[in-house]
Amino acid sequence: MGSLQHFLNSPISVPFSPNLNHRRSFFLRACLNLDVHAPDSVKPKTHLKSREVMEMEGKVLVGTYARNPVVISSGKGCKLYDPEGREYLDCTSGIAVNALGHGDPDWVKAVVEQANLLTHVSNVFYSVPQVELAKRLVACSFADRVFFTNSGTEANEAAIKFARKYQRFTNPEKQQATEFISFSNSFHGRTMGALALTSKEQYRFPFEPVMPGVNFLEYGDVQAATELIKSGRIAAVFVEPIQGEGGIYSATKEFLQSLRSACDDAGSLLVFDEVQCGLGRTGYLWAHEVYGVVPDIMTLAKPLAGGLPIGAALVSEKVAAAIKYGDHGSTFAGGPLVCNAAIAVLDKISKPGFLASVSEKGQYFKELLIHKLGGNSHVREVRGLGLIIGIELDVSASPLVDACRDSSLLILTAGKGNVVRLVPPLIISEEELERAAEIILECLPALDKTS
């Protein structure tokens, strides 16, 4: 396998067995360029063709997205369809959002029933679904309190404000700790505070000056982080237990434990950003469970409401005690409709059997990819945990992504553009995983044309 590495970081590595015969035999399919059409039950209602939609988009929307040349008009399970009815296998989940796939019946029922009752009242009033969802999140996590937002970046903005307010509240007589630590390859969002915590300069540079006081350290550098935290200037440390956008890099147990210890000694807060890696994606409900390290604040979003916009900052009681009426707020956050949808999602994902299936399928998929792709000279490493998997290449991943799309498989890039990111719906079947691996294998020659 050349330089291909078989393992995740040692604390959570999964040994690779070359003997895959304990599974049913792999189905070799003629997957490339199939003319697959949507069944009648999910045929799109639009009369517009893909080309018409793409041309219209170019005239009316701000050009912030370099979109793939595909119009998605309907979906069911792990399949998506364009206006012409062509079928795609979805290994993107709307960037790790559609954990239950598309059109899950329990999710649809929760949305429809709540839409018929109450959609929005703002946070001027109480609403039952918001309280019920918060109660469930507290019951299944370290947290004592929940603050709802509309997205992951808003959850991180809330965490920034809460950390600053906590330091002012707990140390009113001395100089405040106002700075933050973030890490290489980090991604925390695109609003001005969350953007300041995001490591990629191309995201920050056009909008500078962003929020000052952020210190970027190498992901995993225990000594540098410990020394800076000891300085007493750090309000909070933001870290992703598993980096998604950054390239599917996993922290080590030693690293997260050292951050926890240093923060405890200095009075800094430890914030885990689980916007992409949380809520069952790793085969654990929360990614930090793998390491046995508990944060003071955890930010969530992507899969929580199954495709509807929601985010959350889960906090310990000591953090919540520093927050008073008027310190933060949101008109739309925690609305009845999205919270009822999230209850349906959380109730399914949090079941032990569901999480065990994610873990099993993730290990199987990673072993399958290593077995099939490991002999290719462009493949450096297959890494990840559960159903968040990265394939690192020695060239840009874009030609492979394009070729897979042409062969009816949708995948993503990550890192510096050289990592294939696979984040399928958590309900994906082994047969669909086998199909995805086979398409990737068949499309690997696309890398030779540009390398």
N, C-alpha and C positions, 0 to 999 in steps of 0.2 A: 504493500500500500504506500510505499514511498514515505513521505514525511507526514502522511495523514495521521492525525492524533485521534485516538479512540475515546478519549475520556473527557468529561467535564472536569472542572476543578476538583481536586481529590476529595473534599468533604462530601460531595454529592455525586460522585462519578458512578456510572453504570457500566459494569464490565461487559465487553462485547464478546459474544459467542459466535464464531463463524458457522456453527451448526444451526441453521434456521429450519431444519426439517420437522421440528416439533410443531410448527405452524402448517396450515394447509399449503400446498404448493402454490407458487406465485402464478398468477394468470398473465400470460403474455398476450397483450392486445395490440391490435393495429390502431394505436391511439392518435397517430399524427394525422392532422387535417381531416378528421372525421366530420361528416356533414350530419351532426346530431341536432335534432329539433325538439322543442319543448312539447311536453304532453299538453293536451287541451286544458287541463286544470290550472296551468300556470302560464298560458299564453298571454302575452302582453296586450293591454287594452288600447295602447296608443296606435295611431295610424301613421305617425312619423317614422321615417326610416333613420337608421343610424347616421348616415351622412348628413341628413337634414338637421338632426339634433346637434351634431358636432359643429356644423357651420353656424347654427344659431347661437351656440354657446360662445363662439369667438366674437360675436357682435354685441352681446349683452352682459357678459360677466367680466369682472376684473381678472386679468391674466396672472393669477397667483399659482395656478396648478399646471404642471406639465403632465397632463392626463395621458393614460393609455388610450389608444384609439378604439375603445370599446364602449358602447352605450349599454348600461344594464337596466333592464325594464321589469324584470320579475325574478323571483327565486323561490326555491323550495328545498329544505334540507341543506345539503352542501352543494347544490347546483344553482347556477345563475343563468339567465337567458337574456339575449339582446332582442331588440324589436323584430328582427327577422326570425327569431325563434332558435338561434344557435345556442347550444348548451355548453357551459363552462363548469369545470370542477373548481370550487372555490377553496384555495388554501391561503386566503388573505383575511377572511372574516371581517371585512371592512376595517382592516388594520387592528385585528384582535378584539373586535367589538361583538360580532354576532356569535357568541359562545354557544348558543343553542341552535345555530344555523338560521335558516330563513323560514319564516312562517310556522314556528313552533306552535302547536295548537293551544297549549296552556298559556303561552305568552299572548297570543291573539285574543283568547278569551278574557284575560285580565285587562288588556287594553280596551277592548270593546265594551266590557261591562263598566269599567270606570269612566269611559268617554260618555256613556249614557247617564252617568250619575253626576260627575263633576270633573272638570278638567283643570281649572285654575282659580285660585282665590287670593294668591299672594301670601306672604308671611305675616300679614297683619292679623290673620286668623289662624286657628288651629285646623289641621285636617287629619283624618284618621290614617290614611295610607302613609303619610310622612312619619307619624309616630310609630306605626307598626313596623316600617322598614328600619327606622333607627333602632328600635328595640331588638330586632333580629340581628343587625350588625353588631350591636354591643354584645349580644349573647354569644356570638360566634367569633369574637376577636378579643384582643387585649383591651380594647377601648372602653371608656366610661361614657363618652358623649360623642355626638356626631354633628357636623356642620355640613349641610348640603350645598352643592354648587351645580353648575350646568355643564361642566367639562373638567378634564384633568388639569389644564392650565389654571383654571379658576381655583381648583382644589389646592394647587401649589401656591397660588397667590394668597389664599387664606392661611396656609401654613407659614408663609413668610410673615404675614401680619401677626399671627398668633405668637410666633417665636419672638418677635420684637416686643410685643405687649407683655409676654411672659417675663422677659428680662427686666422690663421697666417695673412690672408689678412686684417681682420678687427681690429686686435690688434697687429700691427707690433712692437710697442714700449715697450710692456710689456710681462711678462712671459706667454707663450702660455697655453691655456686649451687644453690638449691632451688626457684626459681620457674619458672613456665611461661608461654608465650605461646600464646594461641589467638585466633581471629578471628571477626568478625561473621558471622552465618549458619552458624556451624559446628555440626556434630553429631558427637559422638564416642562416645555411648553413655549408658546409664542407671544404671550402678553409680556409687558415690559419687565416685570419682576421675574417671572418664570424664565423668560428669555435670558436674563442676566445670569441665571443658574445653568444655562445650556452651553455646552463646551464648544460647539462648532462655531467658529468665527464667522463663517459666511451667513449664518442666521442672525448674528448680533450686529455685525459691522454696519449694515445700511441704516441701523436705527440708533446708533450710539449718539449721545451717552445714554446707556441703560442704567439700571439701579447700581450704584457703587457698592463696594464692600464685599464682593464675592471673590474668594480665593479658590483657584482651580489646582487640584492636586492629581497625581497619577492614581487611577483606580487601583486599589489594592496596596498602596504604599502606607503601611502601618506606621512607620516611624515619622514620616512627614506629617501625617494627619494628627498623630498623638501630640507632637511638639506644638503644632499650631493651635490645637484645642486648649492645650495647657496655658497658652498666652492670656486667656481670659477675655479675648476680644470676640469670640465666636458665639453668636446667638443660637445658631443651629447648624447641623450638618445634614445636607440632603444627599441621599444615595439610593440608587436602584439596586435591590438585591440581585436582579438579573437585568442587564441593560438590553432593551429591545432595539430602538432606533440606532443605538451605538454599535450594534453588531452581535448581539446575543452573547455577551460576556457575563459570566457568573462570578459573584463575589466568593471569597473563601470564608469559611467559618471564623478563622483567625482574624480576618480583616474586620468583619462586622462586630465581633466580640470586642476587639480593641477599640472601635469607635464607641461602643456602648460604655465601656469602662472609662474611657477618657472623658466622655460627655458627663458621666455621673460625677467624676472628680471635679470637673470645672464648672458644672452647673449649666452646660450647654444642652440643647435639645437634639435628639436624634430623630430625623424624619426619613421614613422609608417611602419612596415613590413606587407604588405598586400599580400605577395606572395601566401598564401593559402586562406586567407579569403576575398580577394578583388575580383573585377570584377564580381559582381552579386551573389556571393556565399551566401551572407546573405539575399538576397532579396533587398539590396541596391547596387548601382553600386560600392560604396566604403564603407567598413565596418565602417570607422570613421564617416560617415554621421549619423549613429545612435546616436552618442554622441554629435554632434555639435562642434567638436574640429578639428582644421585644423593643419596638420604638416608642417614642413619646407621641408621635403623630404619624399617621399613615394616610397617604393620599390615594384615592381610587377614582375610576371613571369608566373607561372603555366598555367592558362587558356588562356593567352593573344593571342597566335597564334594557339589555338585549337589542340595542340599536337606537333607542331614544336617548336624547342628551341628558346626562346626569353626571355629577361628580360628587365626591365626599371627602372630607377631612375627618378622620377618626382620631380622637385625642384622649389622653389620660385625664383623670380628674384634676391633677395639678395644673395642667395647661388650661383646662376649661375654667378653673377658678379665677384665672387672670382676665377672662373675657367678660365684658359687661354689655348691657343693652346699648346698641348704637355703634359698637366697635366695628362691626362688619355686617353685611347683609346682601340680599339679592331678591329682586322681584320674582323671578321665575323659579328659582332653585327649590327643589323638594316639592314640586307640584303634585297633586293627587294622581294625575295620569301616569307620570313617569315613575312615581314611587310604587304604584300598584304593579306596573310592569316589572320593576326591579324586585319586588317581593316574589313574583313568579319565577324570575331568573335565579335569585338567591336560594329559594327553597329547593330548586332542582340541583344546582351546582354544589350545594353544601352537603348533599347526601354522601355518606362514606362510599357507597357503591359507585356513584358517579365519579368521584375523585379517583377511586382505584382504577376505574376503566381508563381515565385520562392518563394516569401513570403507566398503565400497561401498554396502551396504544402508543404513547410517546416513546417508551423504550423500544418497542417493536419497530416503530418508524425510523428511529435513529440507527438501530442495528441494520435495518433494511437499506438505508441510504449509504451507510458505510460499506456494506457488502456490495452494493451495486456500483457505487461511484468511486470507491476507494482507489481503484486502479488508474483513474484518470489523472494525468499529470497536472491539470489545473486545480484539482481539489486539494486544498491544504488541510482542512479540518472540518469535521461535522461535530457540532456541539449544541448543547441545550439540555433542557429538562422538561419532561412532560411534552406538551404540544406547543412549545416555543423553541424552534430549532433553527440553527444557522449553518449554512454551508459556505465556508470561507474559500474564496478562489484567489488565484494569483493574477487574475485579470478582472476587468469590469464584469459585473454580473448581468448588465443590461442585455447583451445579445442572448443570453440564456433565458432571461425573463421574457423577451420578445418571442423567442422561438416556442417557449412553452405556451404562451398566450395563443399563438397561431395554431397550436396543437390542443387548444381547449383546456389548458390548465392555467389558473391565475395564481401568481406568486409575487412576492415583494423583494425589494433590495433593502439593505441596511448597511451600517458602518460607513466606510468610505466609498460605497458603491460596489464593493467587491464581495459582499456577503448576500447570499440568497436567504431571505427570511421566510420561514414557513410557520404560519399561525392559523391553521385551519379551524373550523368550528370544532368545539370539544365533543360533539356528537358524531364526528366522522367515523366511518366504519373502516375496518382493516382492509376490506376490498378496495375502498376508495383510496386509502393510503398506498396500497400496492400500485394502483393505477397512477397516482401522482409520482411515485418513485420511478415507474417505468417510463413515463413521459419525460421526466427530467433526464434520465439516462439516454433516451433516444435523442434528446435535444442538445446534449453536451457538445457534439461536433460544431455547433454554432460558435463556441468559444475559440475554436481553431481559426476561424475566418477573420478574427479581429485581433488575435493575440500577437 
